[in-house]
């Protein structure tokens, strides 16, 4: 997975953090959780606020 795979990341986050409300997640935690996902293989520096917002929105939408 790369940073741009927002839906795939969102689904993986749902699986790994089923009790978390994505609306309340801080971007620092979200970035760390994405980096810790199995199969995630991208450079941390390629992530910005816009990407994290897209991931967070995809997570909300998938729930």
N, C-alpha and C positions, 0 to 999 in steps of 0.2 A: 504494500500500500504506500501511496505517496500522499502528500498534503492535499492534493486536489481530489482525492477519492473520498469526498465528504460523506456520501451515503454509506459506503462500505465502512468507513471509520465510525459513523454514527451507529450502525448496526453492531459493530464490535464493542463499542462503548456500552450499549444496552446490555449486551451479554456479560461484560466484565464488571459493570456497575449498575446492576438492576434496581437497586434501592435509591439511586441518586436522581434528584430532580434537576434536569439539565439547565433550568432557568437560574438556579442558585449557584451554579458552578463558576468559580473564578477562572479567568483565562490562564493563569499560571498553573492551576491544577489541571485544567483541560489539556494544555500543551504537554504536561508531564505524563498524563494518562495516555495520550495518543502515542507519545514516544515509547511507552512501555508495552503497547499492544503487540502481540505476536504477529509477525508478518509485516509490521510497519518498517519501512526502509527508506527514510528520507532524511535530509539534513535539517537539524533544528533551526538553523539560520534562515531557511526558506519559508519559515512560518511567520505570519504577521497577524495583526488584529483582524484583518478582513477574512483571512482563512479561518481563524478560530471562530469568528462570528458565523461563518457558513457552516462549519462543523456543528456548532451549538444549535443552529436553526434546523439542520438536518436531523439532529438527535431529537429535538422537540417534535418535528414533523413525523418521524418514524414511530414515536410513542403513540 
